[in-house]
Amino acid sequence: MATLKASNQGLAKIKQVRNEQGWTIDDPRWLIEASQIVEPTIAWSDLEQVADGVSEGTWKRFLSGKSIETVAFKAFCQVLNLNWEEVIDRSAKPEPRAINPSQQKTSVLLDWGDAPDISVFYDRSEVFDTLTQLLVVDRCRLVALLGMGGIGKTALAVKLTEHNQPQFEGVIWRSLRSTPALSDLLTNLITCLTHVSISTTIEALLSTLIQQLRQRRILLILDGWENILGGDRAGQCKPGYEGYGELLRRIGSDRHQSCLLLTSRENPEEVTLLEDCTPLAKSHKLAGLGTAATEILQAKGLVLEPQHWHQLIQIYRGNPLALNVVATLIQELFDGKVSEALKANTMLGIDQVNHVLTERVRSLSSLEQQLLCCLARDRNPMTREALRSRMSAQASYSEFVGGLSSLDRRSLLEKSSENGKILFTLQPMVMRFVTKLFLA
C-alpha cells in the first residue's frame, strides 16, 4: 500500500492550521471529518467508529511526520484545508506496490451539462489571466463573474473552464435558467459526484456536497445565477429560493479544496458579504470588448472604416450581443457602411436586444426606476448630489444611496471620475431603453 509523510516544512504548516482550527489533538472531530472524506456515504458522526485506515494512531503518526497510507494522508490534509502536495516529504521513497494497468490513469469527472459550445471567442486575455489567477493560483472557493446581459459571461466561463480543467479532478456545469429547486440541484450534483441517489434535508444535502468538495478538487459552474434572484434588494434570492444563499455561504466559508464559479447579471448579496470576510471569495465585473470588438465587425464583412468602427463600438460599449445584432443590420440596410448607419443618429437593433433588459427593469423598485429616469432624462453624467436634487419624490439620503448602490450591483450604472468626484450615468443602450419605456 502506498504511503506518504509530511516534510518538516509541511509539519509546520499542519501545526499552524491545526492551532488556528482550535480543536485539541485528541478531539474526535479530526477522525470523524477524515472518515467522512474517505467514505462520504456514511454519517460517521452518528456512529461510534471511524473509517478503515483512519484511527487515532494514524492521526498521531500523521502529526509526527511518519508515513501513513495515502488515502488517510490526503483526508487529514483536506480536513485541515491544506493541499497535500504542498506538505509531503518528496525526498521519501514511496513503498512499491502492484499497479493494475487499467488504473494507472486517474479518472477525471467531466460533466458539461447543457453548457454551450463556443466556436467563436473574442480576445479577453487580460481578464482571462485575472480569473485564472483566482481559480488556480489563489485557489478561491467562490468566484462570481458579473456583467450585463450579452456581455459574454457564459462564453468566457466556458473557455476559462476548458483552459483550466486539467488543474481540477472534475468539472460540473449546470445552468440555472430553469430555476431548479435547491434540493433538486443538490441531489443532482451529489449523485453526479458519488453515483448514489439520496433524499434528505437541505442542510444534510449541503453538508454532503461540501464533503465531496473536500474529497476532490472540483470546478463547479452555475451559469445564470440571476434567474434565482428577485428579492426586494439587489442580489437577494427570490421567495422560495433563499436556500441558494446558504449554498453560497457554505461554499464560501467552509473548508474544502474546490471552487464554485457562477455567472450573474447582478452580484448575489452573499458574495458581497463573503468578500469582506475571506480572500477566497471574489467577484469580477466583466466589461465590454475593447479593440477585440472589431473582430465582430470584420466577421460581418463591414466596410473598413476604423474611426467609425471605434465610434460604433463605443456607442454599444463593446457588448458582443448588441454589436452582432447591429452589424447584421448595417450589412443588410446600409451596404455594410458604419458611417452611413451613424448618420441615422439612432441606436440600431435596440429592439432586438430589449429582452435582456425588459424583465430586469420592470422588476426594479419604484426608487430604482426613478433614479434610472432621472439619469436618462438628463443624459449627461452627474454627481451624486446633482442626481439627488433632480429626484421628484424626496427619499431619505440612506434610501437614495441604497437605491444607487442597488443599480450599480445590478450592472445598470456607468461610473466615471472627474475632479475627484464620481459621476453617474447610464450606458447608451440602457438609456435608450429607459427613455422608450418610461419617458416617451
DOVONU-198859 format. One line per field, with one value per residue: x, y negated, z of N, C-alpha, C in turn; chain. Coordinates in steps of 0.1 Angstrom, whole numbers. Atoms other than C-alpha are relative to their C-alpha. Layout:
nx: c(X	...)
ny: c(Y	...)
nz: c(Z	...)
cax: c(X	...)
cay: c(Y	...)
caz: c(Z	...)
cx: c(X	...)
cy: c(Y	...)
cz: c(Z	...)
chain: c(A	...)
//
This chain:
nx: c(9	-8	1	-5	-2	-2	-14	-2	7	14	4	2	13	10	2	6	14	7	2	10	13	4	3	-11	-5	8	14	4	4	-10	2	13	-1	-8	8	11	-6	-4	13	9	14	3	0	-9	2	10	-6	-12	-11	-5	-2	-12	-12	0	0	-7	-14	-4	0	-12	-11	1	-5	-14	-9	-2	7	13	6	2	14	1	-8	8	12	-4	-4	12	6	-7	0	-13	-3	-10	-12	-8	-6	-6	-14	-3	-13	3	3	12	-1	4	12	4	10	9	-2	13	2	-12	4	11	13	4	14	4	15	3	14	4	-9	0	-12	-4	-9	-6	-3	-8	-11	2	-12	-3	9	-2	-11	4	9	-8	-7	10	4	-11	-11	5	8	13	11	12	-3	12	-2	12	1	13	3	-6	-14	-9	-4	0	-11	-13	0	-3	-14	-8	1	-7	-14	-5	5	-11	-4	11	3	13	7	14	6	15	6	11	10	13	2	3	1	-14	-1	-3	-13	-10	1	-6	-15	-6	1	-11	-13	-1	8	9	12	4	11	-1	3	-9	-12	-8	-4	-11	-12	-5	-7	-13	-10	-5	-9	-12	-6	-6	0	10	4	15	4	14	2	13	5	11	13	6	1	13	5	2	-13	-9	-8	8	7	15	7	-1	-13	-9	-10	-12	-9	-8	-9	-12	-7	-7	-11	-10	-7	-5	-13	0	-11	6	3	13	0	14	2	13	1	-2	-8	8	-4	-9	-13	-4	-4	-12	-12	-5	-4	-10	-7	2	13	-3	9	-6	10	-5	3	2	-12	-7	-3	5	14	-1	1	14	3	-7	7	13	-3	3	-11	-10	0	-5	5	14	1	-3	11	11	-4	2	14	6	-9	-7	9	0	14	5	-8	3	13	-1	-9	8	8	-8	-3	12	7	-9	-11	-12	-8	3	2	14	9	-2	7	14	1	8	-6	6	0	3	11	-4	-7	7	5	-10	2	14	4	-8	3	13	0	-7	8	4	-11	-10	6	-1	-14	-3	7	-8	-12	3	5	-11	-9	-15	-5	2	-5	11	8	8	11	10	8	10	10	13	4	-12	-2	-10	-13	-4	7	-6	-13	2	5	-12	-8	7	-2	-14	-2	7	-8	8	-6	-13	-7	-12	-6	-4	-4	1	14	6	11	9	8	4	-5	9	11	10	7	10	11	7	7	11	10	6	0	5)
ny: c(12	12	9	14	6	15	5	9	12	-4	-2	13	5	-8	4	13	0	-7	10	9	-6	1	-13	-6	-12	-11	3	-10	6	-3	-14	0	8	-8	-11	5	2	-13	-7	10	-4	-4	11	-5	7	-7	-14	-1	-6	9	-7	-8	8	12	-3	9	-2	5	15	5	-2	11	12	-2	-1	-14	-4	-6	-3	12	5	7	13	10	3	9	13	7	4	12	9	1	-8	-10	0	11	-3	-13	-1	-6	-8	-13	-10	-7	-14	-6	-7	-4	9	-5	9	7	10	10	14	4	4	14	2	11	0	13	3	7	11	2	-2	14	-1	13	6	13	1	6	-6	6	-5	-15	-2	3	-11	-12	2	-2	-14	-10	4	4	-11	5	-9	5	11	4	7	9	9	1	-11	1	5	-11	-7	-14	-4	1	-11	-12	0	0	-14	-9	2	-3	-13	-9	4	-5	-14	-1	12	-2	13	-1	12	3	6	-6	3	-12	1	-3	-14	-8	3	-6	-15	-2	1	-10	-13	1	-2	-13	-10	-5	8	2	9	4	15	9	1	-12	0	10	-6	-10	6	6	-12	-4	11	-1	-13	2	14	1	13	0	12	3	11	7	1	11	-7	-3	13	7	6	15	7	-6	-12	-8	-11	2	-9	-14	-4	6	-10	2	8	-9	-8	8	2	-12	-2	10	0	-13	-5	-10	3	2	13	3	11	3	12	6	14	8	-6	-5	7	-8	1	13	-1	-9	6	8	-9	-10	2	-12	3	12	3	7	5	-1	12	-4	-2	12	0	-13	1	1	-13	-2	7	-7	-13	3	5	14	8	5	15	-1	10	-2	-13	3	8	-10	-9	8	2	-13	-3	-13	-11	-9	-3	12	2	-10	4	13	-2	-6	10	9	-8	-2	12	11	-5	-3	12	5	15	3	-3	10	12	-1	6	-8	-13	-11	-13	0	-8	-14	-4	5	-11	-1	10	3	-6	6	14	0	-5	9	8	13	9	-3	4	15	3	-2	10	13	-1	-1	13	10	-5	3	-5	10	-4	-5	11	5	-10	0	12	-2	-10	7	-4	0	-12	3	-2	-14	-7	4	-7	-15	-2	2	-12	-11	1	-3	-14	-6	3	9	13	3	9	6	9	13	9	-7	-4	-11	4	-12	1	-13	-4	5	-10	1	13	0	-9	6	11	-6	-7	9	15	3)
nz: c(0	1	-11	1	-13	1	-1	-11	3	0	-14	-6	5	-7	-14	1	4	-11	-11	4	0	-14	-6	-7	7	-3	4	10	13	10	6	7	12	10	4	9	13	6	3	-2	0	-13	-10	-10	-13	-8	-3	-9	7	11	13	1	3	-8	-15	-9	3	14	-1	-8	9	9	-6	-4	12	4	12	-1	13	8	-1	-13	0	8	-7	-11	6	4	-12	-3	11	6	12	-4	8	-6	-14	0	1	13	0	-4	10	-3	-1	13	0	13	6	11	11	3	-10	-1	3	-9	7	-1	2	9	2	5	-1	13	3	15	8	4	11	2	-13	3	-9	-13	-7	-13	-10	0	-9	-14	-5	-1	-13	-11	0	0	-9	-13	-5	-6	-1	7	9	7	13	1	12	6	10	13	-1	3	-12	2	10	-8	-9	7	4	-12	-6	9	-1	-14	-4	-5	-14	-9	1	6	4	1	4	-1	3	-9	8	-3	-14	-7	-15	-5	-3	12	4	-8	2	13	-1	-8	8	10	-7	-7	7	-10	-1	-13	-2	-14	-2	7	-8	2	14	1	-7	8	12	-5	-2	13	5	-7	4	13	5	10	5	1	6	0	10	0	-14	-1	2	-13	-7	2	-12	0	1	10	-4	-9	6	0	-10	3	4	-10	-3	9	-7	-9	8	2	-13	-4	9	-2	-14	-5	5	10	9	13	4	7	9	4	9	-4	4	-12	-10	-12	-13	-8	5	-5	-15	-1	5	-11	-11	4	13	9	7	9	12	11	10	13	9	14	8	4	14	5	6	14	6	3	12	12	3	7	14	1	6	-10	-4	-14	-9	-3	-7	-14	-5	-1	-12	-12	-2	-6	-11	2	-4	12	5	7	12	10	6	8	11	9	6	8	12	8	3	3	9	-7	-4	-13	1	4	-11	-11	5	-5	-13	-9	-3	8	-6	-14	-3	0	-13	-11	-9	-10	-10	-3	-12	-11	-4	-5	-14	-9	-9	6	-1	10	13	0	2	14	8	-2	8	15	4	1	10	-3	-12	-11	-14	-8	-5	11	2	-11	1	11	-4	-2	-14	-8	-9	-10	6	-1	11	12	2	2	14	10	-1	6	14	3	-1	11	12	9	0	6	-9	4	-11	6	-11	-13	-3	8	8	4	12	5	13	10	2	-11	0	11	-4	-11	6	7	-9	-10	3	13)
cax: c(0	14	22	30	45	49	81	95	81	48	46	50	20	0	6	-2	-35	-44	-39	-60	-88	-89	-95	-73	-52	-75	-107	-127	-138	-105	-112	-149	-142	-115	-138	-165	-140	-128	-164	-188	-220	-219	-229	-199	-209	-238	-215	-190	-164	-143	-135	-109	-74	-84	-76	-62	-28	-28	-37	-8	16	5	12	46	58	56	44	7	-15	-20	-58	-56	-29	-50	-81	-63	-49	-84	-98	-71	-78	-43	-31	-14	11	24	32	45	81	92	126	109	108	73	68	65	31	15	-5	-33	-25	-62	-59	-27	-46	-67	-103	-115	-151	-163	-200	-207	-244	-260	-230	-230	-204	-185	-170	-163	-145	-131	-98	-101	-65	-62	-94	-87	-54	-70	-97	-72	-52	-83	-92	-58	-32	-52	-74	-106	-136	-161	-158	-186	-184	-207	-220	-250	-268	-250	-216	-201	-201	-211	-187	-158	-168	-168	-134	-120	-132	-118	-84	-82	-99	-65	-60	-91	-101	-136	-158	-195	-215	-252	-274	-299	-321	-349	-347	-344	-354	-322	-330	-331	-299	-280	-293	-282	-247	-242	-254	-230	-201	-210	-233	-255	-291	-301	-331	-328	-330	-314	-289	-278	-276	-254	-231	-228	-219	-192	-177	-175	-158	-133	-126	-118	-108	-139	-147	-185	-200	-235	-245	-272	-275	-297	-325	-329	-327	-357	-360	-366	-328	-302	-286	-314	-328	-365	-391	-387	-351	-335	-316	-293	-279	-269	-253	-230	-223	-213	-191	-175	-167	-164	-131	-128	-104	-129	-142	-177	-177	-210	-222	-248	-261	-260	-238	-255	-256	-239	-209	-207	-206	-181	-157	-154	-147	-124	-98	-111	-144	-141	-163	-153	-174	-169	-166	-173	-148	-121	-103	-113	-148	-135	-134	-172	-174	-148	-167	-199	-180	-185	-165	-133	-138	-115	-127	-164	-159	-144	-173	-198	-180	-181	-218	-226	-199	-183	-213	-209	-246	-255	-227	-235	-271	-263	-235	-260	-284	-257	-247	-283	-296	-265	-244	-220	-210	-209	-206	-240	-256	-242	-259	-292	-284	-302	-293	-300	-310	-321	-354	-337	-318	-345	-355	-322	-334	-372	-378	-350	-360	-397	-389	-369	-382	-400	-370	-346	-369	-370	-332	-330	-355	-335	-303	-320	-337	-306	-284	-251	-230	-238	-226	-245	-256	-269	-288	-305	-316	-334	-354	-391	-400	-375	-364	-342	-305	-300	-327	-312	-277	-291	-310	-279	-259	-285	-284	-247	-248	-273	-247	-271	-249	-219	-194	-166	-144	-139	-120	-121	-158	-177	-201	-231	-248	-263	-249	-264	-284	-299	-306	-324	-344	-354	-364	-386	-402	-408	-403	-415)
cay: c(0	-34	-58	-95	-115	-153	-172	-194	-224	-206	-197	-234	-243	-214	-226	-262	-254	-229	-256	-280	-255	-255	-217	-198	-169	-144	-160	-132	-156	-151	-114	-120	-146	-124	-94	-114	-123	-87	-73	-101	-80	-71	-95	-89	-115	-92	-61	-51	-41	-56	-46	-19	-34	-63	-59	-78	-62	-71	-107	-110	-94	-120	-148	-134	-132	-94	-76	-67	-54	-78	-79	-88	-114	-132	-130	-146	-173	-181	-183	-209	-226	-220	-209	-176	-181	-212	-194	-160	-149	-144	-130	-100	-69	-56	-19	2	16	35	13	25	10	1	-21	-40	-70	-88	-91	-127	-137	-159	-167	-197	-195	-220	-243	-259	-250	-283	-282	-319	-336	-372	-381	-388	-379	-403	-393	-356	-358	-375	-348	-320	-335	-334	-298	-281	-302	-318	-287	-307	-288	-311	-334	-354	-366	-396	-418	-430	-406	-399	-410	-375	-360	-325	-323	-334	-309	-281	-290	-296	-261	-244	-260	-253	-219	-200	-218	-201	-165	-172	-197	-200	-227	-234	-261	-278	-290	-267	-279	-244	-239	-238	-203	-190	-208	-195	-159	-161	-173	-148	-119	-131	-130	-98	-79	-74	-87	-103	-121	-141	-177	-207	-210	-174	-178	-209	-190	-161	-183	-201	-167	-158	-192	-184	-149	-160	-193	-201	-231	-237	-262	-276	-297	-323	-329	-360	-335	-327	-364	-387	-399	-435	-442	-437	-403	-389	-355	-355	-339	-302	-302	-316	-283	-292	-319	-293	-273	-303	-309	-273	-271	-304	-298	-261	-243	-224	-223	-230	-261	-274	-297	-315	-339	-365	-399	-411	-403	-380	-397	-367	-371	-408	-399	-370	-392	-413	-382	-360	-364	-331	-347	-372	-389	-403	-426	-419	-450	-451	-442	-467	-466	-429	-440	-448	-411	-411	-438	-421	-388	-405	-418	-455	-481	-490	-525	-525	-558	-550	-514	-528	-552	-523	-501	-530	-536	-499	-498	-467	-445	-414	-406	-442	-445	-413	-425	-460	-448	-425	-454	-476	-449	-444	-480	-503	-483	-474	-511	-521	-558	-557	-540	-566	-593	-580	-593	-565	-532	-504	-470	-481	-464	-430	-431	-447	-413	-414	-445	-444	-420	-434	-470	-463	-444	-473	-492	-525	-543	-525	-532	-569	-570	-555	-580	-610	-597	-590	-624	-644	-622	-637	-622	-638	-638	-621	-654	-666	-634	-636	-672	-660	-634	-644	-624	-630	-597	-598	-600	-565	-552	-572	-558	-523	-527	-539	-511	-486	-498	-496	-460	-452	-463	-491	-521	-536	-554	-578	-602	-640	-664	-638	-632	-601	-608	-585	-579	-550	-530	-543	-510	-513	-550	-544	-516	-535	-565	-544	-525	-554	-588	-585)
caz: c(0	-10	18	23	51	58	53	81	64	59	96	105	82	97	132	123	107	135	161	141	139	177	182	206	192	208	195	178	151	133	128	120	94	78	78	61	33	29	29	23	20	57	85	107	133	143	147	174	149	121	85	77	76	99	136	165	159	122	131	156	131	106	130	139	103	100	69	67	39	11	14	51	45	18	40	70	47	34	69	75	42	30	-4	3	-25	-6	27	16	20	-16	-6	9	-13	-17	-9	-41	-50	-78	-102	-124	-158	-162	-131	-139	-153	-127	-137	-143	-140	-169	-168	-190	-186	-211	-214	-249	-275	-280	-315	-317	-288	-288	-271	-234	-224	-195	-177	-187	-168	-138	-135	-140	-111	-89	-98	-100	-81	-54	-51	-44	-32	-48	-78	-93	-129	-133	-161	-180	-204	-237	-224	-228	-193	-203	-233	-210	-184	-209	-223	-188	-177	-208	-203	-165	-165	-161	-128	-113	-107	-121	-138	-134	-153	-145	-159	-136	-165	-155	-118	-103	-66	-45	-33	-69	-78	-48	-53	-89	-80	-53	-75	-101	-76	-58	-81	-51	-50	-18	-4	28	43	26	55	51	13	17	42	19	-11	10	19	-17	-25	2	-11	-47	-63	-83	-105	-102	-126	-121	-151	-149	-111	-118	-126	-89	-78	-74	-38	-27	-27	-54	-52	-30	-37	-47	-24	-22	-33	-1	3	-26	-4	22	-6	-13	24	29	-2	5	42	48	44	11	-19	-48	-65	-75	-105	-110	-137	-129	-141	-105	-76	-50	-16	0	-23	-13	24	19	0	32	53	33	5	-10	-23	-52	-78	-111	-133	-169	-192	-229	-256	-264	-297	-300	-309	-343	-349	-349	-375	-397	-394	-406	-437	-429	-449	-431	-415	-384	-370	-374	-362	-330	-326	-331	-305	-280	-285	-277	-251	-267	-259	-282	-284	-294	-318	-336	-340	-352	-375	-392	-397	-411	-436	-447	-447	-451	-475	-448	-441	-405	-415	-432	-402	-378	-399	-387	-353	-335	-319	-344	-332	-298	-301	-308	-275	-254	-240	-220	-201	-201	-172	-151	-153	-147	-115	-100	-70	-77	-63	-86	-116	-106	-105	-139	-153	-138	-154	-188	-188	-181	-203	-190	-163	-129	-93	-66	-52	-86	-91	-57	-64	-95	-77	-78	-46	-19	-4	27	20	32	8	-20	-16	-12	-45	-63	-49	-59	-95	-95	-83	-110	-136	-149	-140	-157	-134	-142	-122	-128	-104	-77	-79	-90	-119	-127	-160	-180	-208	-241	-246	-211	-215	-248	-233	-202	-223	-245	-216	-192	-208	-244)
cx: c(9	-2	6	3	3	14	0	-8	-15	-6	-2	-14	-11	-3	-6	-15	-8	-3	-11	-14	-6	-4	12	4	-9	-15	-5	-5	10	-3	-14	0	8	-8	-10	6	4	-12	-11	-15	-5	0	8	-2	-11	5	11	12	5	3	13	12	1	-1	8	15	5	1	13	13	1	6	14	9	3	-9	-13	-5	-4	-15	-2	7	-7	-12	3	3	-13	-8	7	0	13	1	11	13	10	7	7	15	4	13	-3	-4	-13	2	-5	-14	-4	-11	-7	1	-13	-3	11	-5	-12	-12	-3	-14	-2	-15	-3	-14	-5	8	0	14	4	11	7	3	10	11	-3	12	2	-10	1	11	-4	-9	7	8	-9	-3	11	11	-5	-9	-13	-10	-12	4	-12	4	-12	0	-13	-2	7	15	10	4	1	11	13	1	3	15	10	0	8	15	5	-4	11	4	-10	-2	-14	-6	-15	-6	-15	-5	-12	-12	-14	-4	-3	-1	14	1	3	14	11	0	7	15	6	0	11	14	1	-7	-10	-12	-4	-12	-1	-2	11	13	9	6	12	13	6	8	14	10	6	10	13	8	8	0	-9	-2	-15	-4	-15	-3	-14	-6	-11	-14	-7	-1	-13	-6	-1	14	8	8	-8	-7	-15	-7	0	14	11	12	12	10	8	10	13	7	8	12	11	7	4	13	-2	11	-6	-3	-14	2	-14	0	-13	0	1	7	-9	5	9	15	6	5	12	13	6	6	11	6	-3	-14	2	-11	8	-10	6	-4	-2	13	7	2	-4	-13	1	-1	-14	-4	7	-7	-13	3	-3	12	9	0	5	-6	-15	-2	2	-12	-12	2	-3	-15	-6	9	6	-8	-1	-13	-5	7	-2	-14	1	9	-8	-10	7	4	-12	-6	9	12	13	8	-5	-3	-14	-9	1	-8	-14	-2	-10	7	-8	0	-4	-12	3	7	-8	-4	10	-3	-14	-4	7	-4	-15	-1	7	-10	-4	11	11	-5	1	14	4	-6	8	13	-3	-5	11	11	15	4	-2	4	-12	-9	-10	-11	-11	-9	-10	-11	-13	-6	12	0	11	14	5	-7	6	13	-2	-6	11	9	-6	1	14	3	-8	6	-8	6	13	6	13	5	4	3	-3	-14	-5	-12	-8	-8	-5	7	-10	-12	-10	-7	-11	-12	-9	-8	-12	-11	-7	-3	-6	-15)
cy: c(-12	-9	-13	-4	-15	-3	-9	-13	2	1	-14	-6	8	-5	-14	0	7	-9	-10	6	0	14	6	12	12	-2	11	-5	2	13	1	-6	8	12	-4	-2	14	8	-9	4	4	-12	4	-7	7	14	-2	7	-10	9	8	-9	-13	4	-10	1	-5	-15	-5	3	-11	-13	0	1	14	4	7	3	-12	-5	-7	-13	-11	-4	-10	-14	-8	-5	-13	-11	-3	8	10	0	-11	4	14	-1	7	7	14	9	7	16	6	7	5	-9	7	-10	-8	-11	-10	-14	-3	-5	-15	-1	-12	1	-14	-4	-7	-12	-1	3	-14	2	-13	-7	-12	-2	-8	5	-5	6	15	3	-3	11	13	-1	3	15	9	-4	-3	11	-5	11	-4	-12	-3	-9	-8	-8	0	11	-3	-4	11	8	16	5	0	11	14	1	1	14	9	-2	5	14	10	-3	6	15	3	-13	3	-14	2	-14	-2	-7	5	-2	13	-2	4	15	9	-3	8	16	4	0	11	14	0	3	13	11	7	-10	-2	-10	-4	-15	-8	-1	12	1	-9	6	11	-5	-6	11	4	-11	0	12	-2	-15	-1	-14	1	-13	0	-12	-6	-1	-11	6	3	-13	-7	-5	-15	-7	7	11	9	11	-2	10	15	5	-5	10	-1	-9	8	8	-9	-2	12	2	-10	0	13	4	11	-5	-3	-15	-1	-13	-3	-12	-6	-15	-9	8	5	-6	8	-1	-14	1	9	-7	-9	9	9	-4	11	-2	-13	-1	-8	-5	-1	-13	5	2	-13	1	14	0	-2	13	3	-7	5	12	-2	-6	-15	-7	-6	-15	-1	-10	3	13	-3	-7	10	9	-8	-2	12	6	14	12	9	3	-12	-2	10	-3	-12	2	7	-10	-9	7	1	-13	-12	4	2	-12	-5	-15	-4	3	-10	-13	0	-5	7	13	11	13	1	9	15	4	-5	11	2	-9	0	5	-6	-13	-1	5	-8	-6	-13	-10	2	-5	-15	-5	2	-11	-14	1	0	-14	-10	4	-2	6	-11	5	6	-11	-6	9	0	-12	1	10	-7	4	2	12	-5	3	14	8	-3	7	15	3	-1	12	12	0	4	16	8	-2	-9	-14	0	-11	-5	-10	-13	-9	7	4	11	-6	13	-3	14	3	-4	10	-1	-13	0	8	-6	-12	5	6	-10	-14	-3	-5)
cz: c(0	12	-3	14	-2	1	13	-2	0	14	7	-5	7	14	1	-2	11	12	-3	0	14	7	6	-9	1	-4	-10	-13	-11	-7	-7	-13	-11	-5	-10	-14	-6	-4	2	1	14	10	12	14	9	5	11	-6	-11	-12	1	-5	7	14	7	-2	-13	1	7	-8	-11	5	4	-12	-4	-12	4	-14	-7	2	13	0	-7	8	12	-5	-4	12	5	-10	-6	-13	4	-7	6	13	0	-1	-13	-1	4	-12	3	-1	-14	2	-14	-5	-11	-11	-3	10	1	-3	9	-7	3	-3	-8	-3	-4	-1	-13	-3	-15	-6	-6	-11	-3	13	-3	11	12	9	14	11	1	10	14	6	2	13	12	2	4	11	14	6	7	1	-8	-8	-8	-12	-3	-12	-6	-11	-14	0	-2	12	-2	-9	7	10	-6	-4	12	6	-9	2	13	4	5	14	10	-3	-6	-3	-1	-4	1	-3	10	-8	4	15	8	15	5	3	-12	-5	8	-2	-13	1	8	-7	-10	6	6	-6	10	1	14	1	15	1	-8	8	-2	-14	-1	6	-9	-12	5	2	-13	-6	8	-5	-13	-3	-12	-4	-4	-6	0	-8	1	14	1	-1	14	9	-3	13	-1	-2	-12	5	10	-7	0	9	-5	-4	10	3	-8	7	10	-8	-2	13	3	-9	2	13	5	-6	-11	-11	-14	-2	-7	-8	-4	-9	4	-6	12	10	12	13	8	-5	5	14	1	-4	11	11	-3	-14	-11	-7	-7	-10	-10	-10	-13	-9	-14	-7	-3	-15	-6	-6	-15	-8	-4	-13	-12	-4	-8	-14	-2	-7	10	1	14	9	4	7	15	6	3	13	13	3	7	11	-1	4	-12	-6	-8	-13	-11	-6	-9	-12	-11	-7	-9	-13	-9	-5	-4	-8	7	5	13	0	-4	11	11	-4	5	14	10	2	-7	9	14	4	1	13	12	10	12	12	5	14	12	4	6	14	10	9	-6	2	-10	-14	-1	-3	-14	-9	1	-9	-15	-4	-1	-10	2	13	11	13	8	5	-11	-3	10	-2	-11	3	3	14	8	10	10	-7	0	-11	-14	-3	-2	-14	-10	1	-6	-15	-5	0	-10	-14	-10	0	-7	9	-6	11	-7	12	13	4	-9	-8	-4	-13	-3	-13	-11	-3	11	0	-11	4	10	-6	-7	9	9	-4	-14	0)
chain: c(A	A	A	A	A	A	A	A	A	A	A	A	A	A	A	A	A	A	A	A	A	A	A	A	A	A	A	A	A	A	A	A	A	A	A	A	A	A	A	A	A	A	A	A	A	A	A	A	A	A	A	A	A	A	A	A	A	A	A	A	A	A	A	A	A	A	A	A	A	A	A	A	A	A	A	A	A	A	A	A	A	A	A	A	A	A	A	A	A	A	A	A	A	A	A	A	A	A	A	A	A	A	A	A	A	A	A	A	A	A	A	A	A	A	A	A	A	A	A	A	A	A	A	A	A	A	A	A	A	A	A	A	A	A	A	A	A	A	A	A	A	A	A	A	A	A	A	A	A	A	A	A	A	A	A	A	A	A	A	A	A	A	A	A	A	A	A	A	A	A	A	A	A	A	A	A	A	A	A	A	A	A	A	A	A	A	A	A	A	A	A	A	A	A	A	A	A	A	A	A	A	A	A	A	A	A	A	A	A	A	A	A	A	A	A	A	A	A	A	A	A	A	A	A	A	A	A	A	A	A	A	A	A	A	A	A	A	A	A	A	A	A	A	A	A	A	A	A	A	A	A	A	A	A	A	A	A	A	A	A	A	A	A	A	A	A	A	A	A	A	A	A	A	A	A	A	A	A	A	A	A	A	A	A	A	A	A	A	A	A	A	A	A	A	A	A	A	A	A	A	A	A	A	A	A	A	A	A	A	A	A	A	A	A	A	A	A	A	A	A	A	A	A	A	A	A	A	A	A	A	A	A	A	A	A	A	A	A	A	A	A	A	A	A	A	A	A	A	A	A	A	A	A	A	A	A	A	A	A	A	A	A	A	A	A	A	A	A	A	A	A	A	A	A	A	A	A	A	A	A	A	A	A	A	A	A	A	A	A	A	A	A	A	A	A	A	A	A	A	A	A	A	A	A	A	A	A	A	A	A	A	A	A	A	A	A	A	A	A	A	A	A	A	A	A	A	A	A	A	A	A	A	A	A	A	A	A	A	A	A)
//
